[in-house]
Amino acid sequence: MKLIIAEKPSVALAIAKALNIKGSRDGYIENGEYIISWCVGHLAAAAFPEEYDAKYSKWNYADLPIIPDNFKYKIYGDKQKQFNVVKSLMTGKDVSEVINACDAGREGELIFRLVYNMANCKKPIKRLWISSMENAAIREGFENLKDGSEYDNLYYSALCRMWADWIVGINATRLFSILYNKTLNIGRVQTPTLALLCDRHNKIAYFRKEKYFTVELTLGGVKAETERLDNENTAKEIITACENSQAVCVSVSKETKTEQPPKLFDLTTLQRAANRIYGYTAKQTLDYAQALYEKKLITYPRTDSRYLTEDMAETAAAVIRLGADIPPFDKAPDFFPEISRMINNGKVSDHHAIIPTLEIEKADLSAIPTGELNILKLVFCRIISASAESYVYENTTAVFECGGYTFTAKGKEIISEGFRAIEKLIYPKTDNAESAPLVKFYKGQLFAGAAPELKEKYTQPPKPYTEDTLLSAMETAGAKETTNSAERKGLGTPATRAAILEKLVQTGFVQRNGRQITPTKNGILLISVLPDTLISAQLTAEWENQLSLISKGKSSPKEFMQGIKSMITELTERYREFDSARENPFKSETKNNSLEV
């Protein structure tokens, strides 16, 4: 018998259906060839410090840093029953090998391996690695199972991520909570993310607007304007010079611009688009996408690739043909799909980009909840747009002289809407004014009586983050200081960023105001007292890059962990008991209003 371990009951049921496994039992399903059981997310978790030594139940500076020689794991809460089921199956005499069918990613590998190790299982491991829950994809995956050892490096990177989070979180939280006599939970990734929000908040709070001026002429119904003028007297001099002068067109230039179709979605770009268009949070989008994946309607969502592999070209073409019959894409203009643009084997590692599956043909779209349907249509829109023609437009710039000064008018005329005609079916653009073509001018054209007008303007502060722009900032954090050869940059991974943002909101450090996401007073206070080591986006981005290299066997887990241990040891040695002569910014906070990150 072969034992299959899925990450969730819903995935186990999908696999059971694909393999015709029907014998339902308490905590598993079986037939004559397979037994399939499941974890419930993370069955096993890193043990709390008091599991190592009872003295750690109290927070004392003298006990820091807490760095176990060997990490312990524990089954918490109501998960013990399912763990017992999985353990008994893994160690059963009838089972000859175990198939890891947890999510095909870093955390899925960790979930399986921890349970496998805690069950003290020694049986051979095979790995199911698929990007679609379609029956055909599942069956093909089982025909091409990999040896579990091929994913050892992925497991090591997952362990390093968990251990690093544990060491930094436990020690930094206890250290600064003791120093400031208040619970200050600190995280390896979410604290630098909070720092990004606080930095933007400070730039807005301390922004001082600056007044500037322009002079505007109305010529043939078109507004022509000077460049920015910082001195009002200069602006007035221009007005005086132009009041009794003719304006003349000195040049008209045209430039054709081409905007290439967008790439396919990875998880981050899907989350950004869904926030921008529908106002969905990153977590909502991930939840909707995961539900669609489990319904076999889209491919694996937790991907950081925006391309497909060569063997998927025919599938992509078939999906696009299906999409052409689904409203509102049945109203899209006809074009010949360019599939090759979305194919790049070298830019697909564990999973390809997110696309719809062929199961759409059999699905009842009217039965899909609104949120999921919106995400499904976004994914459809993107694959059709990615294969469409380019967006082509012409910029016209007309330059005028009046009273010895230069004025400029600009216009934009769309030549071919291309892929934007498809995007408008989902989210109409609002750049009509920007898209207005310029009135036709010619060199030497004269304009009499063009009354100059003084325009008073002000510089604008940076905009608060939305989840769209924050996800972008997280993705590129530390990029300036990271080498171009780095495997991965940024804070967190596509699969973890949504949870990071939710944790910040739930613990009161961040708040949502409509689509804006801003730090609270407590969040700003926390970042103000922490050292750069804990809030540096560059440092955390480098860690994520190292984890990516470990997963590919290109970096040492031992060296990575030694760096984490050295950093936290140096941090705890540098800080001593809080100086009573120094003001504690948290002293006015009540115990019931603790800071947690």
C-alpha positions as CSV (number, residue, x, y, z in Angstrom):
1,M,0.0,0.0,0.0
2,K,1.1,3.5,-0.7
3,L,0.2,6.3,1.8
4,I,-0.6,9.7,0.4
5,I,-0.4,12.7,2.7
6,A,-2.2,15.9,1.5
7,E,-2.0,19.3,3.2
8,K,-5.7,19.8,3.6
9,P,-8.9,17.6,3.6
10,S,-10.2,19.3,0.5
11,V,-7.0,18.5,-1.4
12,A,-7.2,14.9,-0.2
13,L,-10.7,14.6,-1.5
14,A,-9.7,16.0,-4.9
15,I,-6.8,13.5,-5.2
16,A,-9.1,10.7,-4.0
17,K,-11.5,11.6,-6.8
18,A,-8.8,11.7,-9.4
19,L,-7.4,8.3,-8.3
20,N,-10.8,6.7,-7.6
21,I,-10.1,6.2,-3.9
22,K,-13.5,5.8,-2.2
23,G,-13.2,3.9,1.0
24,S,-13.9,6.6,3.6
25,R,-12.6,6.1,7.1
26,D,-12.0,8.3,10.2
27,G,-9.3,10.6,9.1
28,Y,-8.3,8.9,5.9
29,I,-9.6,7.3,2.7
30,E,-8.4,4.0,1.2
31,N,-8.7,1.5,-1.6
32,G,-6.7,-1.6,-2.5
33,E,-3.7,0.4,-3.7
34,Y,-3.7,3.7,-1.9
35,I,-4.4,5.2,1.5
36,I,-4.8,9.0,1.6
37,S,-4.8,11.1,4.7
38,W,-4.1,14.7,5.4
39,C,-2.6,17.3,7.7
40,V,-4.7,20.2,8.9
41,G,-2.3,23.0,7.8
42,H,0.7,22.9,10.2
43,L,0.1,19.8,12.3
44,A,3.5,20.1,13.9
45,A,4.9,23.4,15.2
46,A,8.1,24.7,16.7
47,A,7.9,24.2,20.5
48,F,7.7,27.2,22.9
49,P,10.7,28.0,25.0
50,E,9.2,26.6,28.2
51,E,9.2,23.2,26.4
52,Y,13.0,23.3,26.6
53,D,13.2,24.5,30.2
54,A,10.5,25.5,32.7
55,K,12.5,28.6,33.7
56,Y,11.7,30.1,30.3
57,S,8.1,30.5,31.3
58,K,9.3,33.8,32.9
59,W,11.0,36.4,30.8
60,N,14.4,37.3,32.2
61,Y,17.2,39.2,30.6
62,A,19.8,36.8,32.1
63,D,18.3,33.9,30.0
64,L,18.9,35.6,26.7
65,P,19.7,34.6,24.0
66,I,17.6,31.4,23.9
67,I,19.1,29.4,21.1
68,P,18.4,25.6,21.3
69,D,21.1,23.2,20.2
70,N,18.4,21.0,18.8
71,F,14.9,22.3,18.0
72,K,11.9,20.6,19.4
73,Y,8.4,20.3,17.8
74,K,5.0,19.8,19.3
75,I,1.4,19.1,18.3
76,Y,-0.8,21.9,19.7
77,G,-4.5,22.4,20.2
78,D,-7.0,20.0,18.7
79,K,-4.7,18.6,16.0
80,Q,-3.4,15.7,18.1
81,K,-6.2,13.4,16.9
82,Q,-5.3,13.8,13.2
83,F,-1.6,13.5,13.9
84,N,-2.3,10.2,15.7
85,V,-4.1,9.0,12.6
86,V,-1.3,10.1,10.2
87,K,1.4,8.6,12.5
88,S,-0.4,5.2,12.8
89,L,-0.7,5.1,9.0
90,M,2.9,6.0,8.4
91,T,4.1,3.3,10.8
92,G,1.6,0.7,9.7
93,K,3.0,-2.6,8.3
94,D,0.9,-2.4,5.2
95,V,2.4,0.9,4.0
96,S,5.5,0.5,1.8
97,E,6.1,4.1,0.9
98,V,4.8,7.6,1.7
99,I,3.9,10.1,-1.0
100,N,4.2,13.8,0.0
101,A,1.2,15.5,-1.7
102,C,1.3,18.6,0.4
103,D,1.3,22.0,-1.5
104,A,4.2,22.1,-3.9
105,G,6.2,24.8,-2.2
106,R,8.5,25.5,0.7
107,E,5.9,25.4,3.5
108,G,4.2,22.3,2.0
109,E,7.5,20.6,2.2
110,L,8.0,21.6,5.8
111,I,4.5,20.6,6.9
112,F,5.1,17.0,5.6
113,R,8.6,16.6,6.8
114,L,7.9,17.7,10.3
115,V,5.0,15.2,10.6
116,Y,7.1,12.4,8.9
117,N,10.0,13.0,11.4
118,M,7.7,13.3,14.5
119,A,6.1,10.0,13.5
120,N,9.6,8.5,13.4
121,C,8.8,7.2,9.9
122,K,11.6,5.6,8.0
123,K,9.8,4.6,4.8
124,P,10.8,5.8,1.4
125,I,9.4,9.2,0.3
126,K,8.0,10.1,-3.1
127,R,7.0,13.7,-4.0
128,L,3.9,14.7,-5.9
129,W,4.7,18.1,-7.5
130,I,1.8,19.6,-9.5
131,S,0.5,23.1,-10.4
132,S,-3.1,22.2,-11.1
133,M,-5.8,20.3,-9.3
134,E,-7.4,19.0,-12.5
135,N,-7.9,15.3,-12.5
136,A,-5.7,14.9,-15.5
137,A,-2.9,16.9,-13.9
138,I,-3.2,14.9,-10.7
139,R,-3.0,11.6,-12.5
140,E,-0.1,12.8,-14.6
141,G,1.7,13.9,-11.4
142,F,1.3,10.4,-9.9
143,E,2.7,8.9,-13.1
144,N,5.8,11.2,-12.6
145,L,6.5,11.1,-8.9
146,K,9.9,12.4,-7.8
147,D,12.2,10.9,-5.2
148,G,11.7,12.8,-2.0
149,S,15.4,13.4,-1.6
150,E,15.3,15.8,-4.6
151,Y,13.5,18.2,-2.3
152,D,15.8,18.0,0.6
153,N,17.3,21.4,0.0
154,L,13.8,22.9,-0.2
155,Y,13.1,21.3,3.2
156,Y,16.4,22.8,4.6
157,S,15.4,26.2,3.4
158,A,12.0,25.8,5.1
159,L,13.7,24.7,8.4
160,C,16.0,27.7,8.2
161,R,13.1,30.0,7.7
162,M,11.3,28.6,10.7
163,W,14.3,28.5,13.0
164,A,15.3,32.1,12.0
165,D,11.8,33.3,12.7
166,W,11.8,31.5,16.0
167,I,15.2,32.8,17.2
168,V,14.6,36.4,16.1
169,G,11.0,36.5,17.3
170,I,11.5,34.9,20.7
171,N,14.7,36.7,21.6
172,A,13.9,40.2,20.2
173,T,10.4,40.1,21.7
174,R,11.6,39.2,25.2
175,L,14.6,41.6,25.0
176,F,12.6,44.7,24.1
177,S,9.6,43.7,26.2
178,I,11.9,43.5,29.3
179,L,13.7,46.8,28.4
180,Y,10.5,48.7,28.0
181,N,8.3,46.8,30.5
182,K,5.7,46.1,27.9
183,T,4.9,43.2,25.5
184,L,6.6,44.1,22.2
185,N,6.3,41.2,19.9
186,I,8.8,41.5,17.0
187,G,9.0,39.5,13.8
188,R,11.8,38.9,11.3
189,V,9.8,40.0,8.3
190,Q,6.7,41.9,9.6
191,T,8.8,44.4,11.6
192,P,10.8,45.7,8.5
193,T,7.4,45.8,6.7
194,L,6.0,48.0,9.5
195,A,9.2,50.1,9.1
196,L,8.3,50.7,5.4
197,L,4.9,52.0,6.5
198,C,6.3,54.2,9.2
199,D,8.9,55.7,6.8
200,R,6.2,56.6,4.4
201,H,4.1,58.0,7.2
202,N,7.0,60.2,8.4
203,K,7.6,61.5,4.9
204,I,4.0,62.5,4.6
205,A,3.8,64.0,8.2
206,Y,6.9,66.1,7.8
207,F,6.3,67.1,4.2
208,R,6.2,70.8,3.7
209,K,4.4,71.9,0.6
210,E,6.1,74.4,-1.7
211,K,4.3,76.9,-3.8
212,Y,5.2,77.3,-7.4
213,F,3.8,78.9,-10.5
214,T,3.1,78.5,-14.2
215,V,1.8,80.8,-16.9
216,E,-0.9,79.4,-19.2
217,L,-2.1,80.5,-22.6
218,T,-5.2,79.3,-24.4
219,L,-4.3,78.7,-28.0
220,G,-6.9,77.3,-30.4
221,G,-8.9,75.9,-27.5
222,V,-5.7,74.2,-26.1
223,K,-3.9,75.0,-22.9
224,A,-0.2,75.7,-23.4
225,E,2.0,76.1,-20.3
226,T,5.4,77.2,-19.2
227,E,7.7,75.1,-17.1
228,R,7.6,75.3,-13.3
229,L,8.5,78.7,-12.0
230,D,9.5,79.1,-8.3
231,N,9.4,82.9,-8.3
232,E,6.1,84.6,-8.7
233,N,7.7,87.8,-10.0
234,T,9.2,85.9,-12.9
235,A,5.7,84.6,-13.7
236,K,4.3,88.1,-13.6
237,E,7.1,89.3,-15.9
238,I,6.0,86.6,-18.4
239,I,2.4,87.7,-18.2
240,T,3.4,91.3,-18.8
241,A,5.5,90.3,-21.8
242,C,2.7,88.2,-23.3
243,E,-0.3,90.5,-22.8
244,N,0.2,92.5,-26.0
245,S,2.2,89.9,-28.0
246,Q,1.2,87.4,-30.6
247,A,1.9,83.7,-29.9
248,V,3.6,81.6,-32.7
249,C,3.9,77.9,-33.0
250,V,7.6,77.1,-33.4
251,S,7.4,73.4,-33.7
252,V,5.1,70.3,-33.7
253,S,6.6,66.9,-33.0
254,K,5.0,63.5,-33.0
255,E,6.3,60.3,-31.4
256,T,4.8,56.9,-31.7
257,K,4.9,54.8,-28.5
258,T,4.3,51.1,-28.1
259,E,3.3,49.5,-24.9
260,Q,3.8,45.7,-24.8
261,P,1.1,43.4,-23.4
262,P,1.4,42.6,-19.7
263,K,3.1,39.4,-18.4
264,L,1.0,36.7,-16.8
265,F,0.1,36.9,-13.1
266,D,2.2,35.6,-10.3
267,L,0.6,35.8,-6.9
268,T,1.9,39.3,-6.0
269,T,0.8,40.9,-9.2
270,L,-2.6,39.2,-8.9
271,Q,-2.9,40.6,-5.4
272,R,-1.9,44.1,-6.5
273,A,-4.4,44.1,-9.4
274,A,-7.2,42.8,-7.2
275,N,-6.5,45.5,-4.6
276,R,-6.3,48.3,-7.2
277,I,-9.5,47.2,-9.1
278,Y,-11.7,45.6,-6.4
279,G,-10.2,46.8,-3.2
280,Y,-9.5,43.2,-2.0
281,T,-6.8,42.7,0.6
282,A,-3.9,40.5,-0.2
283,K,-5.3,37.8,2.1
284,Q,-8.7,38.0,0.4
285,T,-7.2,37.6,-3.0
286,L,-5.1,34.6,-1.8
287,D,-8.1,33.0,-0.2
288,Y,-10.2,33.4,-3.3
289,A,-7.4,32.1,-5.5
290,Q,-6.8,29.1,-3.2
291,A,-10.5,28.3,-3.4
292,L,-10.4,28.5,-7.2
293,Y,-7.3,26.2,-7.2
294,E,-9.0,23.7,-5.0
295,K,-12.0,23.8,-7.4
296,K,-9.6,23.1,-10.2
297,L,-10.4,26.3,-12.0
298,I,-7.0,28.0,-11.9
299,T,-3.4,26.7,-11.5
300,Y,-1.3,26.8,-8.3
301,P,-1.6,30.4,-6.9
302,R,1.5,30.7,-4.6
303,T,3.9,31.2,-7.5
304,D,6.6,33.8,-8.2
305,S,6.8,33.1,-11.9
306,R,5.1,35.1,-14.7
307,Y,5.8,32.7,-17.5
308,L,4.8,29.3,-18.8
309,T,7.0,26.4,-20.0
310,E,7.1,25.3,-23.7
311,D,5.0,22.2,-23.1
312,M,2.1,24.4,-21.9
313,A,1.7,26.4,-25.2
314,E,-1.1,24.2,-26.5
315,T,-2.9,24.4,-23.1
316,A,-2.6,28.2,-23.0
317,A,-4.0,28.5,-26.5
318,A,-7.0,26.2,-25.6
319,V,-7.6,28.3,-22.4
320,I,-7.7,31.5,-24.5
321,R,-10.2,30.0,-26.9
322,L,-12.4,29.0,-24.0
323,G,-12.1,32.5,-22.5
324,A,-13.3,34.1,-25.8
325,D,-16.7,32.6,-25.2
326,I,-17.0,33.7,-21.6
327,P,-18.7,37.1,-20.8
328,P,-17.4,39.8,-20.9
329,F,-14.5,38.5,-23.1
330,D,-17.0,37.5,-25.8
331,K,-17.1,41.2,-26.6
332,A,-13.3,41.4,-27.1
333,P,-12.1,42.4,-30.6
334,D,-10.7,39.6,-32.8
335,F,-7.0,39.0,-32.9
336,F,-4.5,36.2,-33.4
337,P,-3.1,35.1,-30.0
338,E,0.7,35.4,-29.6
339,I,1.4,32.5,-27.3
340,S,5.2,32.6,-27.6
341,R,5.4,35.8,-25.7
342,M,4.4,34.1,-22.4
343,I,6.7,31.1,-22.8
344,N,10.1,31.1,-21.0
345,N,11.5,27.9,-19.5
346,G,14.3,29.8,-17.9
347,K,12.0,31.9,-15.8
348,V,9.9,29.0,-14.4
349,S,11.3,27.3,-11.4
350,D,8.9,25.4,-9.0
351,H,5.6,26.7,-10.5
352,H,4.5,28.5,-13.7
353,A,2.3,31.6,-13.8
354,I,-1.3,31.6,-12.7
355,I,-3.7,30.7,-15.6
356,P,-7.2,29.3,-15.8
357,T,-7.6,25.6,-16.4
358,L,-9.6,23.7,-19.0
359,E,-12.0,22.6,-16.3
360,I,-13.7,26.0,-16.9
361,E,-15.5,24.4,-19.8
362,K,-17.5,22.2,-17.5
363,A,-17.9,24.7,-14.6
364,D,-21.1,26.6,-13.7
365,L,-19.7,30.1,-13.4
366,S,-23.0,31.4,-12.1
367,A,-22.5,29.2,-8.9
368,I,-19.1,30.8,-8.1
369,P,-19.1,33.3,-5.3
370,T,-18.6,36.9,-6.4
371,G,-15.1,37.3,-4.9
372,E,-13.8,34.2,-6.5
373,L,-15.5,35.0,-9.8
374,N,-13.8,38.4,-9.9
375,I,-10.4,36.8,-9.4
376,L,-11.2,34.2,-12.0
377,K,-12.1,36.9,-14.5
378,L,-8.9,38.8,-13.7
379,V,-6.8,35.7,-14.4
380,F,-8.7,35.2,-17.6
381,C,-8.3,38.8,-18.6
382,R,-4.6,38.6,-18.0
383,I,-3.9,35.5,-20.1
384,I,-6.0,36.9,-23.0
385,S,-4.4,40.4,-22.7
386,A,-0.9,38.8,-22.5
387,S,-1.5,37.2,-25.9
388,A,-3.0,40.2,-27.5
389,E,-1.6,43.0,-29.7
390,S,0.4,45.9,-28.3
391,Y,-1.2,49.2,-27.3
392,V,0.0,51.9,-29.7
393,Y,-0.4,55.6,-29.3
394,E,1.0,58.9,-30.6
395,N,2.3,61.7,-28.5
396,T,2.1,65.2,-30.0
397,T,4.1,68.1,-28.5
398,A,3.5,71.6,-29.8
399,V,5.9,74.4,-28.7
400,F,4.9,78.1,-28.8
401,E,6.7,81.3,-28.2
402,C,5.1,84.4,-26.9
403,G,6.8,87.6,-25.6
404,G,10.1,85.7,-25.7
405,Y,9.0,82.9,-23.5
406,T,8.2,79.2,-24.4
407,F,4.9,77.4,-23.8
408,T,4.2,73.7,-24.4
409,A,1.0,71.8,-25.1
410,K,0.8,68.0,-25.3
411,G,-1.7,65.5,-26.6
412,K,-2.1,61.8,-27.0
413,E,-3.9,59.9,-29.7
414,I,-4.6,56.2,-29.6
415,I,-3.6,54.4,-32.8
416,S,-4.4,50.8,-31.6
417,E,-6.0,49.9,-28.3
418,G,-4.6,46.4,-28.5
419,F,-4.6,44.6,-25.2
420,R,-6.2,47.6,-23.4
421,A,-9.4,46.9,-25.2
422,I,-9.6,43.6,-23.4
423,E,-8.6,45.1,-20.0
424,K,-11.4,47.7,-20.4
425,L,-13.9,44.9,-20.3
426,I,-13.0,44.3,-16.7
427,Y,-11.8,47.7,-15.4
428,P,-12.5,50.7,-17.7
429,K,-9.6,53.2,-17.8
430,T,-10.2,56.7,-16.5
431,D,-7.5,58.4,-18.5
432,N,-9.8,60.0,-21.1
433,A,-8.4,63.5,-20.6
434,E,-4.9,62.2,-20.9
435,S,-5.8,60.3,-24.0
436,A,-7.3,63.4,-25.8
437,P,-5.6,64.1,-29.1
438,L,-4.1,67.5,-29.6
439,V,-5.7,70.0,-32.0
440,K,-3.7,70.1,-35.3
441,F,-1.2,72.9,-35.2
442,Y,1.5,73.8,-37.8
443,K,4.8,75.6,-37.6
444,G,4.5,79.3,-38.0
445,Q,0.8,79.4,-37.0
446,L,0.0,82.7,-35.3
447,F,-2.4,83.4,-32.4
448,A,-3.5,86.9,-31.5
449,G,-4.9,88.0,-28.1
450,A,-3.9,84.9,-26.2
451,A,-4.6,86.1,-22.6
452,P,-1.9,84.8,-20.2
453,E,-3.1,83.4,-16.9
454,L,-1.2,82.9,-13.7
455,K,-1.5,79.4,-12.2
456,E,-0.6,78.9,-8.5
457,K,0.3,75.3,-7.6
458,Y,1.8,73.3,-4.8
459,T,4.1,70.3,-4.5
460,Q,2.3,67.2,-3.3
461,P,3.4,64.8,-0.5
462,P,3.9,61.1,-1.2
463,K,0.7,59.1,-1.1
464,P,-0.1,56.7,1.7
465,Y,0.5,53.0,0.8
466,T,-2.3,50.9,-0.5
467,E,-1.9,47.1,-0.4
468,D,-1.1,47.4,-4.1
469,T,1.8,49.8,-3.6
470,L,2.9,48.2,-0.3
471,L,3.2,44.7,-1.9
472,S,5.3,46.3,-4.6
473,A,7.5,48.0,-2.0
474,M,7.9,44.7,-0.1
475,E,8.8,42.9,-3.4
476,T,11.5,45.4,-4.2
477,A,12.7,46.2,-0.6
478,G,16.5,46.2,-0.5
479,A,16.8,45.9,-4.2
480,K,19.2,48.8,-4.6
481,E,21.7,47.2,-2.2
482,T,21.2,43.7,-3.6
483,T,23.3,42.4,-6.5
484,N,21.6,41.8,-9.8
485,S,22.6,38.1,-9.5
486,A,20.4,37.6,-6.4
487,E,17.9,34.8,-6.8
488,R,15.2,36.7,-4.8
489,K,14.8,40.1,-3.4
490,G,12.3,41.7,-1.1
491,L,10.5,41.1,2.2
492,G,8.9,37.7,2.5
493,T,7.7,35.6,-0.4
494,P,4.5,35.8,-2.5
495,A,3.0,33.1,-0.3
496,T,3.7,34.9,3.0
497,R,3.1,38.6,2.4
498,A,-0.6,38.5,2.8
499,A,-0.3,36.9,6.3
500,I,2.3,39.5,7.3
501,L,0.0,42.3,6.5
502,E,-2.9,40.7,8.3
503,K,-0.8,40.1,11.4
504,L,0.2,43.8,11.4
505,V,-3.5,44.8,11.2
506,Q,-4.8,42.3,13.7
507,T,-2.2,43.3,16.3
508,G,-3.0,47.0,16.1
509,F,0.2,48.3,14.5
510,V,-1.4,49.0,11.1
511,Q,-4.9,50.2,10.1
512,R,-6.9,50.2,6.9
513,N,-8.5,53.5,5.9
514,G,-10.5,52.6,2.8
515,R,-7.8,51.3,0.4
516,Q,-5.0,53.1,2.3
517,I,-2.9,51.2,4.8
518,T,-1.1,53.2,7.5
519,P,0.7,52.7,10.8
520,T,-1.0,53.4,14.1
521,K,0.6,55.4,16.9
522,N,1.7,52.2,18.5
523,G,3.3,51.0,15.3
524,I,5.3,54.3,14.9
525,L,6.4,54.1,18.6
526,L,7.6,50.5,18.2
527,I,9.8,51.3,15.1
528,S,11.2,54.4,16.9
529,V,12.8,52.3,19.7
530,L,14.1,49.4,17.6
531,P,17.7,49.2,16.2
532,D,18.3,49.1,12.4
533,T,19.2,45.4,12.7
534,L,15.6,44.5,13.2
535,I,13.9,47.0,10.9
536,S,16.3,47.0,7.9
537,A,14.5,45.9,4.8
538,Q,17.8,45.3,3.1
539,L,19.0,42.8,5.8
540,T,15.7,40.8,5.7
541,A,15.7,40.9,1.9
542,E,19.2,39.4,2.0
543,W,18.0,36.6,4.3
544,E,15.2,35.8,1.9
545,N,17.7,35.6,-0.9
546,Q,19.8,33.2,1.1
547,L,16.8,31.0,1.8
548,S,16.1,30.9,-1.9
549,L,19.7,29.9,-2.6
550,I,19.6,27.2,0.1
551,S,16.5,25.7,-1.6
552,K,18.5,25.4,-4.8
553,G,21.6,23.9,-3.0
554,K,23.7,27.0,-3.7
555,S,24.1,28.2,-0.1
556,S,24.8,26.6,3.3
557,P,22.0,26.2,5.8
558,K,24.7,26.0,8.6
559,E,26.2,29.4,7.5
560,F,22.8,31.0,7.3
561,M,21.8,29.9,10.8
562,Q,25.2,30.9,12.2
563,G,24.6,34.4,10.9
564,I,21.2,34.6,12.5
565,K,22.5,33.3,15.8
566,S,25.5,35.7,15.8
567,M,23.2,38.6,15.0
568,I,20.8,37.9,17.9
569,T,23.6,37.2,20.3
570,E,25.3,40.5,19.5
571,L,21.9,42.3,19.9
572,T,21.2,40.9,23.4
573,E,24.7,41.6,24.5
574,R,24.5,45.2,23.3
575,Y,21.4,46.1,25.2
576,R,21.2,46.1,29.0
577,E,18.4,46.8,31.5
578,F,16.4,49.9,30.7
579,D,18.0,53.1,32.0
580,S,15.5,54.6,34.4
581,A,16.8,58.1,33.6
582,R,15.7,57.6,30.0
583,E,12.2,58.3,29.0
584,N,10.2,55.2,28.2
585,P,7.7,56.1,25.4
586,F,5.5,53.1,26.4
587,K,5.1,54.0,30.1
588,S,1.7,55.7,29.6
589,E,0.3,52.7,27.7
590,T,-1.9,50.3,29.7
591,K,-1.1,46.6,30.0
592,N,-4.2,45.8,28.1
593,N,-3.0,47.8,25.1
594,S,0.2,45.8,24.4
595,L,2.2,46.2,21.2
596,E,2.4,43.0,19.2
597,V,3.9,42.5,15.8
